[in-house]
Amino acid sequence: MTATITTTDLETGTWTIDATHSAVAFSVRHLMVSKVRGNFETFSGAITVDENGVPSVTAEIDVASINTGNEGRDGHIRSADFFEVEKYPTATFTSTSVKADGDDYLVDGDFSLHGVTRPITLKLEFNGVNPGMGNGPVAGFEASVVINRKDFGISLDMPLETGGSVVGDKITITLEIEAGKSA
Protein backbone atom coordinates (compact mmCIF):
# COMPACT_ATOMS: atom_id res chain seq x y z
CA MET A 1 0.00 0.00 0.00
CA THR A 2 1.37 3.45 -0.88
CA ALA A 3 0.56 6.68 0.90
CA THR A 4 -0.95 9.58 -0.98
CA ILE A 5 0.86 12.88 -0.61
CA THR A 6 -1.19 16.02 -0.99
CA THR A 7 0.53 19.07 -2.39
CA THR A 8 -1.04 22.50 -2.16
CA ASP A 9 0.19 26.06 -2.06
CA LEU A 10 1.65 27.42 1.14
CA GLU A 11 -1.00 28.81 3.47
CA THR A 12 -0.75 32.28 4.99
CA GLY A 13 1.29 32.34 8.20
CA THR A 14 4.70 31.32 9.46
CA TRP A 15 6.42 28.09 8.51
CA THR A 16 9.34 27.31 10.83
CA ILE A 17 12.34 25.35 9.55
CA ASP A 18 12.57 21.92 11.18
CA ALA A 19 16.33 21.49 11.59
CA THR A 20 15.89 17.80 12.45
CA HIS A 21 14.51 17.12 8.98
CA SER A 22 16.56 19.71 7.05
CA ALA A 23 20.15 20.19 5.93
CA VAL A 24 22.46 23.07 5.05
CA ALA A 25 25.36 21.63 3.07
CA PHE A 26 28.24 22.95 0.97
CA SER A 27 31.00 21.82 -1.35
CA VAL A 28 34.23 23.52 -2.40
CA ARG A 29 37.00 22.49 -4.79
CA HIS A 30 40.11 21.02 -3.09
CA LEU A 31 43.54 20.80 -4.77
CA MET A 32 41.80 21.72 -8.06
CA VAL A 33 40.72 18.09 -8.63
CA SER A 34 38.19 17.04 -5.99
CA LYS A 35 35.63 18.52 -3.63
CA VAL A 36 35.37 18.77 0.13
CA ARG A 37 31.79 18.50 1.34
CA GLY A 38 30.35 19.44 4.66
CA ASN A 39 27.36 20.82 6.47
CA PHE A 40 26.30 23.16 9.22
CA GLU A 41 24.64 21.31 12.07
CA THR A 42 22.94 24.29 13.76
CA PHE A 43 20.61 26.61 11.85
CA SER A 44 17.13 28.10 12.07
CA GLY A 45 14.73 30.11 9.98
CA ALA A 46 11.22 30.73 8.82
CA ILE A 47 9.13 31.28 5.73
CA THR A 48 6.36 33.82 6.27
CA VAL A 49 3.45 34.12 3.85
CA ASP A 50 1.54 37.39 4.23
CA GLU A 51 -2.19 37.89 3.69
CA ASN A 52 -1.54 38.73 0.01
CA GLY A 53 0.29 35.42 -0.51
CA VAL A 54 3.72 37.07 -0.71
CA PRO A 55 6.42 34.90 0.92
CA SER A 56 9.54 36.06 2.74
CA VAL A 57 12.40 34.06 4.19
CA THR A 58 14.79 34.59 7.10
CA ALA A 59 17.52 32.18 8.18
CA GLU A 60 20.51 32.02 10.51
CA ILE A 61 23.42 29.58 10.51
CA ASP A 62 25.77 28.95 13.44
CA VAL A 63 29.01 29.01 11.44
CA ALA A 64 30.93 27.25 14.25
CA SER A 65 28.68 24.21 13.73
CA ILE A 66 30.57 23.35 10.51
CA ASN A 67 31.25 19.64 10.05
CA THR A 68 33.35 18.27 7.19
CA GLY A 69 34.08 14.98 8.93
CA ASN A 70 37.61 16.07 9.85
CA GLU A 71 38.12 17.83 13.19
CA GLY A 72 41.48 19.36 12.22
CA ARG A 73 40.09 20.82 9.00
CA ASP A 74 36.95 22.06 10.81
CA GLY A 75 39.11 23.82 13.40
CA HIS A 76 41.12 25.49 10.65
CA ILE A 77 37.93 26.62 8.85
CA ARG A 78 36.66 28.13 12.13
CA SER A 79 39.94 30.07 12.56
CA ALA A 80 40.84 33.58 11.41
CA ASP A 81 42.15 32.05 8.15
CA PHE A 82 38.55 31.41 7.05
CA PHE A 83 35.32 32.02 9.04
CA GLU A 84 36.80 33.71 12.11
CA VAL A 85 33.87 32.35 14.16
CA GLU A 86 34.77 34.13 17.40
CA LYS A 87 34.28 37.47 15.63
CA TYR A 88 31.59 36.38 13.11
CA PRO A 89 29.60 33.54 14.72
CA THR A 90 26.60 33.58 12.39
CA ALA A 91 25.66 33.79 8.74
CA THR A 92 22.23 35.20 7.92
CA PHE A 93 19.87 35.39 4.95
CA THR A 94 16.92 37.74 4.52
CA SER A 95 14.91 37.56 1.32
CA THR A 96 14.08 40.68 -0.66
CA SER A 97 11.87 39.05 -3.32
CA VAL A 98 10.55 35.71 -4.53
CA LYS A 99 9.66 35.25 -8.18
CA ALA A 100 8.53 32.38 -10.35
CA ASP A 101 11.06 30.82 -12.72
CA GLY A 102 9.11 28.26 -14.71
CA ASP A 103 8.10 25.54 -12.24
CA ASP A 104 10.75 26.76 -9.78
CA TYR A 105 11.44 30.04 -7.99
CA LEU A 106 14.24 32.56 -7.60
CA VAL A 107 14.66 33.88 -4.07
CA ASP A 108 16.67 37.10 -3.99
CA GLY A 109 18.07 38.22 -0.68
CA ASP A 110 20.87 39.60 1.41
CA PHE A 111 23.38 37.03 2.66
CA SER A 112 25.77 38.00 5.46
CA LEU A 113 28.90 35.97 6.11
CA HIS A 114 32.18 36.93 7.75
CA GLY A 115 30.94 40.49 8.39
CA VAL A 116 30.09 41.11 4.71
CA THR A 117 26.57 41.36 3.28
CA ARG A 118 25.98 40.74 -0.43
CA PRO A 119 22.91 40.07 -2.56
CA ILE A 120 22.49 36.46 -3.71
CA THR A 121 19.83 34.54 -5.62
CA LEU A 122 18.78 31.07 -4.52
CA LYS A 123 17.33 28.74 -7.15
CA LEU A 124 14.42 27.11 -5.28
CA GLU A 125 12.27 24.07 -5.93
CA PHE A 126 9.03 23.87 -3.94
CA ASN A 127 8.27 20.22 -3.18
CA GLY A 128 4.75 20.83 -1.92
CA VAL A 129 2.86 20.51 1.34
CA ASN A 130 2.00 17.35 3.25
CA PRO A 131 -0.64 17.19 6.01
CA GLY A 132 2.09 15.95 8.35
CA MET A 133 1.96 13.29 11.03
CA GLY A 134 -0.36 14.82 13.61
CA ASN A 135 1.55 18.05 14.25
CA GLY A 136 0.17 20.07 11.37
CA PRO A 137 1.20 20.56 7.75
CA VAL A 138 4.80 20.51 6.56
CA ALA A 139 6.30 21.98 3.40
CA GLY A 140 9.44 20.95 1.55
CA PHE A 141 11.97 23.00 -0.38
CA GLU A 142 15.31 22.46 -2.12
CA ALA A 143 17.55 25.39 -2.96
CA SER A 144 21.08 26.08 -4.10
CA VAL A 145 23.43 28.96 -4.82
CA VAL A 146 27.08 29.34 -5.77
CA ILE A 147 28.99 32.10 -3.98
CA ASN A 148 32.57 33.29 -4.21
CA ARG A 149 34.25 33.14 -0.79
CA LYS A 150 36.43 36.15 -1.67
CA ASP A 151 33.28 38.28 -2.09
CA PHE A 152 32.75 37.72 1.65
CA GLY A 153 36.25 38.63 2.74
CA ILE A 154 37.50 35.04 3.00
CA SER A 155 40.51 35.63 0.85
CA LEU A 156 43.21 33.28 2.16
CA ASP A 157 45.25 32.15 -0.83
CA MET A 158 47.07 28.86 -0.53
CA PRO A 159 48.68 28.53 -4.00
CA LEU A 160 49.89 25.22 -5.35
CA GLU A 161 53.36 24.95 -6.90
CA THR A 162 51.78 23.70 -10.13
CA GLY A 163 49.20 26.52 -10.30
CA GLY A 164 45.79 26.95 -8.79
CA SER A 165 45.12 26.83 -5.08
CA VAL A 166 44.43 24.39 -2.28
CA VAL A 167 40.89 25.74 -1.77
CA GLY A 168 38.66 26.91 -4.61
CA ASP A 169 36.94 30.28 -4.64
CA LYS A 170 33.47 29.00 -5.57
CA ILE A 171 31.35 27.43 -2.85
CA THR A 172 28.11 25.65 -3.66
CA ILE A 173 25.54 25.87 -0.88
CA THR A 174 22.67 23.38 -0.97
CA LEU A 175 19.58 23.53 1.23
CA GLU A 176 17.14 20.70 1.89
CA ILE A 177 14.40 22.28 3.99
CA GLU A 178 11.31 20.96 5.74
CA ALA A 179 9.21 23.59 7.48
CA GLY A 180 6.19 23.15 9.72
CA LYS A 181 3.24 25.53 9.93
CA SER A 182 3.57 27.32 13.27
CA ALA A 183 1.19 30.27 13.01
N, C-alpha and C positions, 0 to 999 in steps of 0.2 A: 504494500500500500504506500502511495506517495502522498506527501502533504501538499496542499495547495497554498501558494504564496500569493497574497494580495498586494498589488502595488497601486498606490494612489499618489496624488500630489501631497507635498508637505502641508500639514494644517498650520494655521496661524498659531503662534506661540513660540516657546523656547524649547529647543532640542539640545540636550546636554550630551557632550561626547562621553561615551562609555569607554574609558581607557582599558578596561579589562578585555574588551572585544575589539580594540582598535590598535593600530600600529603607526608609528612615525619612523620611517626608515630612510637610509641614504646610501649612496654609493659614490666612490671617488676613484679615479684612476691612480694606480700605484706602479711605480717604476716603468710607466709608459706602456705596460703590456697586460696588466690585470687590474682588477678592481677590489678595493676593500669595501666591505658592506658592514653596516651597523644600524643601530636604532637608538632611539631615546626612550627610556623606560618610564619617565614621568612627564605627563603633559595633560592639559585640560583645555576645554573650549566649549563653545556653544554656537548653534545656528539659530537665529531669531527670525521668524517670519512675521512681518507686521500685518496690520489689518488689510492693507492693500495687496498682500501677497508678495511683497518685496523682501527677499532674504538678505541677511547680513551675517557675517562670520567673525568670531573672535577666537583666538587660540594663544596658548602660552606653553612653552617647552622649557623644562628644567634642563639646561645645557649640560650640567654636571652628571646627568643621568645617562650619558652616552655609554653605549656598550657595543664594542666591535668584537668581543670574544677574546681580547688580549689585554690584560690589565696594564701592562707596561705601555702599550700604545694608547690606551684610554687615558692614562695619566698624562702622557705627553700631549694629547689633544686638549686636555683640560688646562694645560699650562699656558703661560704667557706667549709661547710660540704660536698657539692657535686660538682657542676660545677664551682664554683668560677668565675662567669661570668665577674666580673670586671677585673680580671687578664687574663682569657681565654675566650674571648667573642665569638669565632667561633670554629666550628668543620669543618674539611675539608677532602675531599676524592680526591685522584688522582689515576687513574687506572694505572696498570703496564702491564696488559695483559687481553685479552678477548679470551675465548676459548669455543668451542661448548661442550655441555654436553647433548647428545641426541637432543631433540627438544628445549632445553633451553641453557643457557650460564652460564659460571662461569666468573665473573669479579674480578680479583685480583687487589688489590691496597693498597695504604697507607692511613690509616685513622688516623687523628690527633684529639684528644679530651683531654681537660684538660692538655695541654702541653706535651702530650705523643703521639708518632706516632708508630703505629703497623700495620703489614700487616693483611688484612682481605680478605675474599672471599665472594662476593655477589652472591647468586643464582638468576639468572635473567631470566625472561620470556619476550620475545619480542612479543608484541601484534599486530604488523604490522604497516602499514602506511595508512593513509586516506588522500584523496585530500584536506581535510579541508573545511572551509566555506568561501572561498574568500580571505583568507590571506596566502595561500600556504599550503603545506602538513604538516601533524602532524603525529608523531609517538608515540606509547604507550609502556610502559614498566612496569613490576612489579618486584620488587626485595626484598630480605630479607637476613638478617644475624643475628646471635646471637653472642654478644660480652660479655666479662666478665668485669664489671665496674672496678674491682680491677686491671686489666691489664692496665687501663688508669689512675691509681693513685687516683681513687675515692674509698677509702678504709674505709670509716666510717662504723664501726660495731655498730649495735644497737641490741644486743642480747636479745632474749626473755627468760623469766624465765624458760619456758618449753623446751628450746632448739630452735635452728634456729635463725633467725634474722628478724627484722621488714622489711628490704628491701633485696630482693634476689640479688645475684651476677650477674646472667645472665639477659641480656637485649636483647629483640628481637626488631630489627629495621626493619620496613616495609616501602617500597617506592612504591608509585603509581605515575608514571611519565608520563606526556604528554609533548612532546617537538616539537617545530615548527622549520621548516627549515629557517635559517636566513642568510646563505651565501653558 
